[in-house]
Amino acid sequence: MSQFKTQEEAEAAGVYVQKVRSFVKREGRLTKGQAKALEEFWPTMGLMHADGKLDFTEVFGRSAPVVLEIGFGMGKSLVEMAANEPDKDFIGIEVHRPGVGTCMAEANEQGVTNLRVFEHDAVEVLADCIADESLDRLQLFFPDPWHKKRHHKRRIVQPEFVQKLRSKLKIDGVFHMATDWENYAEHMLEVMQTAEGFKNLSENQDYVPRPDNRPLTKFEQRGHRLGHGVWDLMFARVN
Ligand SMILES: C[S@@+](CC[C@H](N)C(=O)[O-])C[C@H]1O[C@@H](n2cnc3c(N)ncnc32)[C@H](O)[C@@H]1O
């Protein structure tokens, strides 16, 4: 890709470039419960990348602030947040099919109706399905840290990607990240500090305390006991 600055430039010139993805698709077996949830709840909760741009009012049957979460895993905190903030609508994106099943089962269990999910690459969903300046909040919790230096390019937080995220946020909309990997927290901070159009909501211009609306995960509670850190970063779109 040497003579091209971005993937788009290379593609526009007709050059095929192997995409660097932030995930490795693990097929993983579905439990019976996950398979049942996918079958039963997909018609009401599932969204398809192939359907193109979303009309939120049509999808949720109302007009409310929209929160989008990238890589929700099993969806535990996403479902809890959707249950705790019934005045907002939530969209989750996850590539791992078993996680999508568990998330929908949990949402049904908790009677959550303000949540829809994609089983797809968030990079593509954002580009093709989400209108510009439409989101009130974007959440990225504990993204794959890609520990090894040679894998750092797979980290989803990159200068180009955060500009794509910015274009999807409303002005004053917030991008909230959390990680338990210090080196990734530093990387996030570095990318965001030099990113055009964002304001750090941290008093010290670095990290923020975990806001009450982000549920404490079990894994995080255990981490706290072991003295492991978690870093939250919140940036608002300013222009
Ligand atoms: C380390 S897990 C964290 C899951 C969850 N947020 C949590 O806090 O437990 C990261 C998740 O992001 C998903 N992921 C990574 N890249 C993605 C992408 N481009 N689009 C959608 N999901 C992605 C992975 O499949 C994985 O489930």
The ligand as a Gaussian input file, in Angstrom:
#p B3LYP/6-31G(d) Opt

LIG

0 1
 C      -12.166000      -8.149000      24.390000
 S      -13.796000      -8.280000      23.789000
 C      -14.718000      -7.201000      24.870000
 C      -16.188000      -7.453000      24.820000
 C      -17.087000      -6.520000      25.641000
 N      -17.049000      -5.149000      25.163000
 C      -16.732000      -6.559000      27.107000
 O      -16.378000      -5.515000      27.656000
 O      -16.802000      -7.643000      27.701000
 C      -13.756000      -7.369000      22.273000
 C      -14.933000      -7.721000      21.358000
 O      -14.935000      -6.874000      20.218000
 C      -15.362000      -7.633000      19.090000
 N      -14.868000      -6.928000      17.897000
 C      -13.580000      -6.670000      17.583000
 N      -13.511000      -5.981000      16.432000
 C      -14.798000      -5.800000      16.009000
 C      -15.365000      -5.171000      14.887000
 N      -14.606000      -4.595000      13.960000
 N      -16.711000      -5.172000      14.760000
 C      -17.494000      -5.771000      15.701000
 N      -17.004000      -6.389000      16.795000
 C      -15.668000      -6.401000      16.950000
 C      -14.762000      -9.002000      19.335000
 O      -15.464000     -10.005000      18.642000
 C      -14.909000      -9.149000      20.864000
 O      -16.117000      -9.768000      21.205000

